[in-house]
Amino acid sequence: MLKIIMKQQEKWLLNQEEGGDVIDQLILAVMIVLAVIVNLEESKYEKEEGRKKQKRLWD
């Protein structure tokens, strides 16, 4: 999911360099926020999975 968002951001950044409009800038801002949220959720999930694995090792 994060890779898809990052590729789309690259496309919009290239478009913006060529003179993108306000709508493109808004879309880019939303995509960046979504990428950050997805990244935070993925890292939270990975932490929880790591704790579960560690707990299983100790049990």
PDB file with SEQRES, HELIX, SHEET and CRYST1 records, atoms N, CA, C and O in Angstrom:
SEQRES   1 A   59  MET LEU LYS ILE ILE MET LYS GLN GLN GLU LYS TRP LEU          
SEQRES   2 A   59  LEU ASN GLN GLU GLU GLY GLY ASP VAL ILE ASP GLN LEU          
SEQRES   3 A   59  ILE LEU ALA VAL MET ILE VAL LEU ALA VAL ILE VAL ASN          
SEQRES   4 A   59  LEU GLU GLU SER LYS TYR GLU LYS GLU GLU GLY ARG LYS          
SEQRES   5 A   59  LYS GLN LYS ARG LEU TRP ASP                                  
HELIX    1 AA1 LEU A    2  GLU A   17  1                                  16    
HELIX    2 AA2 VAL A   22  TRP A   58  1                                  37    
CRYST1    1.000    1.000    1.000  90.00  90.00  90.00 P 1           1          
ATOM      1  N   MET A   1       0.826  -1.198   0.000  1.00  0.00           N  
ATOM      2  CA  MET A   1       0.000   0.000   0.000  1.00  0.00           C  
ATOM      3  C   MET A   1       0.865   1.255   0.000  1.00  0.00           C  
ATOM      4  O   MET A   1       0.615   2.200  -0.748  1.00  0.00           O  
ATOM      5  N   LEU A   2       1.891   1.247   0.856  1.00  0.00           N  
ATOM      6  CA  LEU A   2       2.766   2.411   0.969  1.00  0.00           C  
ATOM      7  C   LEU A   2       3.528   2.648  -0.332  1.00  0.00           C  
ATOM      8  O   LEU A   2       3.739   3.793  -0.731  1.00  0.00           O  
ATOM      9  N   LYS A   3       3.942   1.565  -0.993  1.00  0.00           N  
ATOM     10  CA  LYS A   3       4.678   1.703  -2.254  1.00  0.00           C  
ATOM     11  C   LYS A   3       3.796   2.337  -3.328  1.00  0.00           C  
ATOM     12  O   LYS A   3       4.268   3.165  -4.108  1.00  0.00           O  
ATOM     13  N   ILE A   4       2.526   1.957  -3.374  1.00  0.00           N  
ATOM     14  CA  ILE A   4       1.594   2.531  -4.353  1.00  0.00           C  
ATOM     15  C   ILE A   4       1.458   4.030  -4.113  1.00  0.00           C  
ATOM     16  O   ILE A   4       1.500   4.824  -5.053  1.00  0.00           O  
ATOM     17  N   ILE A   5       1.294   4.411  -2.851  1.00  0.00           N  
ATOM     18  CA  ILE A   5       1.142   5.825  -2.507  1.00  0.00           C  
ATOM     19  C   ILE A   5       2.407   6.597  -2.879  1.00  0.00           C  
ATOM     20  O   ILE A   5       2.322   7.710  -3.398  1.00  0.00           O  
ATOM     21  N   MET A   6       3.569   6.020  -2.621  1.00  0.00           N  
ATOM     22  CA  MET A   6       4.819   6.712  -2.924  1.00  0.00           C  
ATOM     23  C   MET A   6       4.987   6.908  -4.433  1.00  0.00           C  
ATOM     24  O   MET A   6       5.441   7.967  -4.867  1.00  0.00           O  
ATOM     25  N   LYS A   7       4.626   5.898  -5.239  1.00  0.00           N  
ATOM     26  CA  LYS A   7       4.724   6.049  -6.693  1.00  0.00           C  
ATOM     27  C   LYS A   7       3.788   7.145  -7.188  1.00  0.00           C  
ATOM     28  O   LYS A   7       4.160   7.934  -8.057  1.00  0.00           O  
ATOM     29  N   GLN A   8       2.577   7.198  -6.641  1.00  0.00           N  
ATOM     30  CA  GLN A   8       1.621   8.225  -7.038  1.00  0.00           C  
ATOM     31  C   GLN A   8       2.132   9.611  -6.660  1.00  0.00           C  
ATOM     32  O   GLN A   8       1.952  10.573  -7.406  1.00  0.00           O  
ATOM     33  N   GLN A   9       2.771   9.704  -5.494  1.00  0.00           N  
ATOM     34  CA  GLN A   9       3.339  10.984  -5.068  1.00  0.00           C  
ATOM     35  C   GLN A   9       4.412  11.447  -6.045  1.00  0.00           C  
ATOM     36  O   GLN A   9       4.477  12.630  -6.379  1.00  0.00           O  
ATOM     37  N   GLU A  10       5.254  10.522  -6.507  1.00  0.00           N  
ATOM     38  CA  GLU A  10       6.295  10.880  -7.467  1.00  0.00           C  
ATOM     39  C   GLU A  10       5.681  11.440  -8.747  1.00  0.00           C  
ATOM     40  O   GLU A  10       6.171  12.429  -9.293  1.00  0.00           O  
ATOM     41  N   LYS A  11       4.601  10.803  -9.230  1.00  0.00           N  
ATOM     42  CA  LYS A  11       3.934  11.286 -10.440  1.00  0.00           C  
ATOM     43  C   LYS A  11       3.421  12.706 -10.243  1.00  0.00           C  
ATOM     44  O   LYS A  11       3.591  13.561 -11.113  1.00  0.00           O  
ATOM     45  N   TRP A  12       2.784  12.958  -9.082  1.00  0.00           N  
ATOM     46  CA  TRP A  12       2.238  14.282  -8.825  1.00  0.00           C  
ATOM     47  C   TRP A  12       3.338  15.320  -8.632  1.00  0.00           C  
ATOM     48  O   TRP A  12       3.181  16.477  -9.019  1.00  0.00           O  
ATOM     49  N   LEU A  13       4.464  14.898  -8.027  1.00  0.00           N  
ATOM     50  CA  LEU A  13       5.573  15.840  -7.865  1.00  0.00           C  
ATOM     51  C   LEU A  13       6.131  16.250  -9.224  1.00  0.00           C  
ATOM     52  O   LEU A  13       6.435  17.422  -9.444  1.00  0.00           O  
ATOM     53  N   LEU A  14       6.265  15.285 -10.137  1.00  0.00           N  
ATOM     54  CA  LEU A  14       6.738  15.609 -11.480  1.00  0.00           C  
ATOM     55  C   LEU A  14       5.764  16.545 -12.180  1.00  0.00           C  
ATOM     56  O   LEU A  14       6.175  17.497 -12.844  1.00  0.00           O  
ATOM     57  N   ASN A  15       4.465  16.270 -12.029  1.00  0.00           N  
ATOM     58  CA  ASN A  15       3.440  17.117 -12.634  1.00  0.00           C  
ATOM     59  C   ASN A  15       3.497  18.528 -12.040  1.00  0.00           C  
ATOM     60  O   ASN A  15       3.324  19.519 -12.750  1.00  0.00           O  
ATOM     61  N   GLN A  16       3.740  18.600 -10.748  1.00  0.00           N  
ATOM     62  CA  GLN A  16       3.779  19.886 -10.071  1.00  0.00           C  
ATOM     63  C   GLN A  16       4.960  20.716 -10.565  1.00  0.00           C  
ATOM     64  O   GLN A  16       4.844  21.935 -10.694  1.00  0.00           O  
ATOM     65  N   GLU A  17       6.101  20.069 -10.844  1.00  0.00           N  
ATOM     66  CA  GLU A  17       7.263  20.781 -11.364  1.00  0.00           C  
ATOM     67  C   GLU A  17       6.964  21.383 -12.732  1.00  0.00           C  
ATOM     68  O   GLU A  17       7.527  22.412 -13.106  1.00  0.00           O  
ATOM     69  N   GLU A  18       6.075  20.732 -13.472  1.00  0.00           N  
ATOM     70  CA  GLU A  18       5.710  21.224 -14.798  1.00  0.00           C  
ATOM     71  C   GLU A  18       4.603  22.277 -14.728  1.00  0.00           C  
ATOM     72  O   GLU A  18       4.113  22.734 -15.761  1.00  0.00           O  
ATOM     73  N   GLY A  19       4.214  22.656 -13.522  1.00  0.00           N  
ATOM     74  CA  GLY A  19       3.192  23.705 -13.363  1.00  0.00           C  
ATOM     75  C   GLY A  19       1.853  23.150 -12.934  1.00  0.00           C  
ATOM     76  O   GLY A  19       0.823  23.532 -13.490  1.00  0.00           O  
ATOM     77  N   GLY A  20       1.840  22.242 -11.943  1.00  0.00           N  
ATOM     78  CA  GLY A  20       0.596  21.674 -11.442  1.00  0.00           C  
ATOM     79  C   GLY A  20      -0.264  22.740 -10.778  1.00  0.00           C  
ATOM     80  O   GLY A  20       0.240  23.780 -10.355  1.00  0.00           O  
ATOM     81  N   ASP A  21      -1.546  22.478 -10.690  1.00  0.00           N  
ATOM     82  CA  ASP A  21      -2.448  23.459 -10.097  1.00  0.00           C  
ATOM     83  C   ASP A  21      -2.734  23.151  -8.635  1.00  0.00           C  
ATOM     84  O   ASP A  21      -2.144  22.237  -8.058  1.00  0.00           O  
ATOM     85  N   VAL A  22      -3.632  23.908  -8.046  1.00  0.00           N  
ATOM     86  CA  VAL A  22      -3.947  23.797  -6.615  1.00  0.00           C  
ATOM     87  C   VAL A  22      -4.520  22.428  -6.276  1.00  0.00           C  
ATOM     88  O   VAL A  22      -4.221  21.870  -5.220  1.00  0.00           O  
ATOM     89  N   ILE A  23      -5.345  21.883  -7.174  1.00  0.00           N  
ATOM     90  CA  ILE A  23      -5.943  20.564  -6.925  1.00  0.00           C  
ATOM     91  C   ILE A  23      -4.851  19.512  -6.775  1.00  0.00           C  
ATOM     92  O   ILE A  23      -4.917  18.670  -5.880  1.00  0.00           O  
ATOM     93  N   ASP A  24      -3.851  19.556  -7.645  1.00  0.00           N  
ATOM     94  CA  ASP A  24      -2.743  18.600  -7.553  1.00  0.00           C  
ATOM     95  C   ASP A  24      -1.994  18.761  -6.237  1.00  0.00           C  
ATOM     96  O   ASP A  24      -1.575  17.769  -5.640  1.00  0.00           O  
ATOM     97  N   GLN A  25      -1.821  19.985  -5.782  1.00  0.00           N  
ATOM     98  CA  GLN A  25      -1.132  20.217  -4.517  1.00  0.00           C  
ATOM     99  C   GLN A  25      -1.936  19.663  -3.349  1.00  0.00           C  
ATOM    100  O   GLN A  25      -1.373  19.089  -2.417  1.00  0.00           O  
ATOM    101  N   LEU A  26      -3.248  19.835  -3.400  1.00  0.00           N  
ATOM    102  CA  LEU A  26      -4.106  19.295  -2.340  1.00  0.00           C  
ATOM    103  C   LEU A  26      -4.067  17.771  -2.331  1.00  0.00           C  
ATOM    104  O   LEU A  26      -3.981  17.147  -1.274  1.00  0.00           O  
ATOM    105  N   ILE A  27      -4.129  17.185  -3.521  1.00  0.00           N  
ATOM    106  CA  ILE A  27      -4.077  15.719  -3.620  1.00  0.00           C  
ATOM    107  C   ILE A  27      -2.743  15.216  -3.078  1.00  0.00           C  
ATOM    108  O   ILE A  27      -2.706  14.227  -2.345  1.00  0.00           O  
ATOM    109  N   LEU A  28      -1.660  15.879  -3.427  1.00  0.00           N  
ATOM    110  CA  LEU A  28      -0.345  15.497  -2.939  1.00  0.00           C  
ATOM    111  C   LEU A  28      -0.287  15.572  -1.413  1.00  0.00           C  
ATOM    112  O   LEU A  28       0.257  14.675  -0.768  1.00  0.00           O  
ATOM    113  N   ALA A  29      -0.838  16.624  -0.840  1.00  0.00           N  
ATOM    114  CA  ALA A  29      -0.848  16.776   0.622  1.00  0.00           C  
ATOM    115  C   ALA A  29      -1.633  15.651   1.278  1.00  0.00           C  
ATOM    116  O   ALA A  29      -1.200  15.101   2.290  1.00  0.00           O  
ATOM    117  N   VAL A  30      -2.786  15.302   0.708  1.00  0.00           N  
ATOM    118  CA  VAL A  30      -3.603  14.208   1.255  1.00  0.00           C  
ATOM    119  C   VAL A  30      -2.850  12.889   1.145  1.00  0.00           C  
ATOM    120  O   VAL A  30      -2.867  12.083   2.076  1.00  0.00           O  
ATOM    121  N   MET A  31      -2.192  12.665   0.016  1.00  0.00           N  
ATOM    122  CA  MET A  31      -1.443  11.422  -0.172  1.00  0.00           C  
ATOM    123  C   MET A  31      -0.291  11.308   0.828  1.00  0.00           C  
ATOM    124  O   MET A  31      -0.010  10.222   1.334  1.00  0.00           O  
ATOM    125  N   ILE A  32       0.370  12.425   1.110  1.00  0.00           N  
ATOM    126  CA  ILE A  32       1.464  12.403   2.088  1.00  0.00           C  
ATOM    127  C   ILE A  32       0.925  12.067   3.474  1.00  0.00           C  
ATOM    128  O   ILE A  32       1.524  11.269   4.195  1.00  0.00           O  
ATOM    129  N   VAL A  33      -0.195  12.667   3.847  1.00  0.00           N  
ATOM    130  CA  VAL A  33      -0.804  12.378   5.152  1.00  0.00           C  
ATOM    131  C   VAL A  33      -1.203  10.903   5.230  1.00  0.00           C  
ATOM    132  O   VAL A  33      -0.969  10.247   6.245  1.00  0.00           O  
ATOM    133  N   LEU A  34      -1.800  10.389   4.163  1.00  0.00           N  
ATOM    134  CA  LEU A  34      -2.175   8.973   4.144  1.00  0.00           C  
ATOM    135  C   LEU A  34      -0.953   8.075   4.264  1.00  0.00           C  
ATOM    136  O   LEU A  34      -0.990   7.069   4.972  1.00  0.00           O  
ATOM    137  N   ALA A  35       0.124   8.428   3.583  1.00  0.00           N  
ATOM    138  CA  ALA A  35       1.348   7.627   3.650  1.00  0.00           C  
ATOM    139  C   ALA A  35       1.891   7.593   5.077  1.00  0.00           C  
ATOM    140  O   ALA A  35       2.333   6.546   5.549  1.00  0.00           O  
ATOM    141  N   VAL A  36       1.859   8.725   5.755  1.00  0.00           N  
ATOM    142  CA  VAL A  36       2.338   8.781   7.140  1.00  0.00           C  
ATOM    143  C   VAL A  36       1.456   7.924   8.041  1.00  0.00           C  
ATOM    144  O   VAL A  36       1.966   7.179   8.878  1.00  0.00           O  
ATOM    145  N   ILE A  37       0.142   8.022   7.877  1.00  0.00           N  
ATOM    146  CA  ILE A  37      -0.786   7.235   8.697  1.00  0.00           C  
ATOM    147  C   ILE A  37      -0.578   5.744   8.449  1.00  0.00           C  
ATOM    148  O   ILE A  37      -0.519   4.961   9.397  1.00  0.00           O  
ATOM    149  N   VAL A  38      -0.465   5.346   7.180  1.00  0.00           N  
ATOM    150  CA  VAL A  38      -0.260   3.938   6.850  1.00  0.00           C  
ATOM    151  C   VAL A  38       1.050   3.454   7.446  1.00  0.00           C  
ATOM    152  O   VAL A  38       1.119   2.353   7.993  1.00  0.00           O  
ATOM    153  N   ASN A  39       2.084   4.266   7.342  1.00  0.00           N  
ATOM    154  CA  ASN A  39       3.383   3.882   7.879  1.00  0.00           C  
ATOM    155  C   ASN A  39       3.318   3.708   9.397  1.00  0.00           C  
ATOM    156  O   ASN A  39       3.876   2.750   9.932  1.00  0.00           O  
ATOM    157  N   LEU A  40       2.649   4.616  10.086  1.00  0.00           N  
ATOM    158  CA  LEU A  40       2.511   4.508  11.542  1.00  0.00           C  
ATOM    159  C   LEU A  40       1.727   3.255  11.935  1.00  0.00           C  
ATOM    160  O   LEU A  40       2.092   2.562  12.885  1.00  0.00           O  
ATOM    161  N   GLU A  41       0.650   2.966  11.200  1.00  0.00           N  
ATOM    162  CA  GLU A  41      -0.158   1.781  11.500  1.00  0.00           C  
ATOM    163  C   GLU A  41       0.644   0.505  11.257  1.00  0.00           C  
ATOM    164  O   GLU A  41       0.559  -0.445  12.035  1.00  0.00           O  
ATOM    165  N   GLU A  42       1.425   0.488  10.169  1.00  0.00           N  
ATOM    166  CA  GLU A  42       2.243  -0.694   9.886  1.00  0.00           C  
ATOM    167  C   GLU A  42       3.287  -0.905  10.965  1.00  0.00           C  
ATOM    168  O   GLU A  42       3.509  -2.038  11.392  1.00  0.00           O  
ATOM    169  N   SER A  43       3.937   0.167  11.419  1.00  0.00           N  
ATOM    170  CA  SER A  43       4.959   0.010  12.446  1.00  0.00           C  
ATOM    171  C   SER A  43       4.324  -0.408  13.770  1.00  0.00           C  
ATOM    172  O   SER A  43       4.913  -1.185  14.523  1.00  0.00           O  
ATOM    173  N   LYS A  44       3.124   0.105  14.059  1.00  0.00           N  
ATOM    174  CA  LYS A  44       2.418  -0.297  15.280  1.00  0.00           C  
ATOM    175  C   LYS A  44       2.075  -1.783  15.224  1.00  0.00           C  
ATOM    176  O   LYS A  44       2.228  -2.503  16.211  1.00  0.00           O  
ATOM    177  N   TYR A  45       1.609  -2.234  14.059  1.00  0.00           N  
ATOM    178  CA  TYR A  45       1.262  -3.642  13.879  1.00  0.00           C  
ATOM    179  C   TYR A  45       2.511  -4.514  14.035  1.00  0.00           C  
ATOM    180  O   TYR A  45       2.463  -5.560  14.682  1.00  0.00           O  
ATOM    181  N   GLU A  46       3.626  -4.082  13.443  1.00  0.00           N  
ATOM    182  CA  GLU A  46       4.864  -4.856  13.542  1.00  0.00           C  
ATOM    183  C   GLU A  46       5.348  -4.937  14.986  1.00  0.00           C  
ATOM    184  O   GLU A  46       5.845  -5.981  15.411  1.00  0.00           O  
ATOM    185  N   LYS A  47       5.212  -3.852  15.744  1.00  0.00           N  
ATOM    186  CA  LYS A  47       5.599  -3.869  17.157  1.00  0.00           C  
ATOM    187  C   LYS A  47       4.760  -4.879  17.930  1.00  0.00           C  
ATOM    188  O   LYS A  47       5.288  -5.661  18.721  1.00  0.00           O  
ATOM    189  N   GLU A  48       3.437  -4.856  17.695  1.00  0.00           N  
ATOM    190  CA  GLU A  48       2.542  -5.772  18.397  1.00  0.00           C  
ATOM    191  C   GLU A  48       2.880  -7.215  18.051  1.00  0.00           C  
ATOM    192  O   GLU A  48       2.888  -8.073  18.934  1.00  0.00           O  
ATOM    193  N   GLU A  49       3.159  -7.498  16.775  1.00  0.00           N  
ATOM    194  CA  GLU A  49       3.516  -8.844  16.360  1.00  0.00           C  
ATOM    195  C   GLU A  49       4.833  -9.265  17.007  1.00  0.00           C  
ATOM    196  O   GLU A  49       4.991 -10.416  17.414  1.00  0.00           O  
ATOM    197  N   GLY A  50       5.771  -8.331  17.100  1.00  0.00           N  
ATOM    198  CA  GLY A  50       7.052  -8.624  17.740  1.00  0.00           C  
ATOM    199  C   GLY A  50       6.877  -8.951  19.211  1.00  0.00           C  
ATOM    200  O   GLY A  50       7.528  -9.860  19.726  1.00  0.00           O  
ATOM    201  N   ARG A  51       6.008  -8.224  19.890  1.00  0.00           N  
ATOM    202  CA  ARG A  51       5.738  -8.485  21.306  1.00  0.00           C  
ATOM    203  C   ARG A  51       5.093  -9.853  21.492  1.00  0.00           C  
ATOM    204  O   ARG A  51       5.430 -10.590  22.419  1.00  0.00           O  
ATOM    205  N   LYS A  52       4.152 -10.188  20.590  1.00  0.00           N  
ATOM    206  CA  LYS A  52       3.484 -11.485  20.688  1.00  0.00           C  
ATOM    207  C   LYS A  52       4.485 -12.617  20.516  1.00  0.00           C  
ATOM    208  O   LYS A  52       4.444 -13.607  21.246  1.00  0.00           O  
ATOM    209  N   LYS A  53       5.394 -12.466  19.540  1.00  0.00           N  
ATOM    210  CA  LYS A  53       6.408 -13.493  19.300  1.00  0.00           C  
ATOM    211  C   LYS A  53       7.330 -13.612  20.502  1.00  0.00           C  
ATOM    212  O   LYS A  53       7.666 -14.717  20.928  1.00  0.00           O  
ATOM    213  N   GLN A  54       7.741 -12.465  21.052  1.00  0.00           N  
ATOM    214  CA  GLN A  54       8.636 -12.478  22.200  1.00  0.00           C  
ATOM    215  C   GLN A  54       7.947 -13.110  23.410  1.00  0.00           C  
ATOM    216  O   GLN A  54       8.567 -13.859  24.166  1.00  0.00           O  
ATOM    217  N   LYS A  55       6.671 -12.804  23.583  1.00  0.00           N  
ATOM    218  CA  LYS A  55       5.914 -13.364  24.705  1.00  0.00           C  
ATOM    219  C   LYS A  55       5.820 -14.882  24.571  1.00  0.00           C  
ATOM    220  O   LYS A  55       5.945 -15.610  25.556  1.00  0.00           O  
ATOM    221  N   ARG A  56       5.595 -15.359  23.322  1.00  0.00           N  
ATOM    222  CA  ARG A  56       5.521 -16.806  23.088  1.00  0.00           C  
ATOM    223  C   ARG A  56       6.846 -17.477  23.418  1.00  0.00           C  
ATOM    224  O   ARG A  56       6.864 -18.595  23.934  1.00  0.00           O  
ATOM    225  N   LEU A  57       7.958 -16.802  23.124  1.00  0.00           N  
ATOM    226  CA  LEU A  57       9.272 -17.377  23.414  1.00  0.00           C  
ATOM    227  C   LEU A  57       9.489 -17.518  24.913  1.00  0.00           C  
ATOM    228  O   LEU A  57      10.105 -18.483  25.366  1.00  0.00           O  
ATOM    229  N   TRP A  58       8.988 -16.562  25.681  1.00  0.00           N  
ATOM    230  CA  TRP A  58       9.180 -16.605  27.128  1.00  0.00           C  
ATOM    231  C   TRP A  58       8.237 -17.584  27.806  1.00  0.00           C  
ATOM    232  O   TRP A  58       8.540 -18.083  28.890  1.00  0.00           O  
ATOM    233  N   ASP A  59       7.094 -17.868  27.185  1.00  0.00           N  
ATOM    234  CA  ASP A  59       6.130 -18.796  27.795  1.00  0.00           C  
ATOM    235  C   ASP A  59       6.537 -20.237  27.632  1.00  0.00           C  
ATOM    236  O   ASP A  59       5.829 -21.134  28.091  1.00  0.00           O  
TER     237      ASP A  59                                                      
END                                                                             
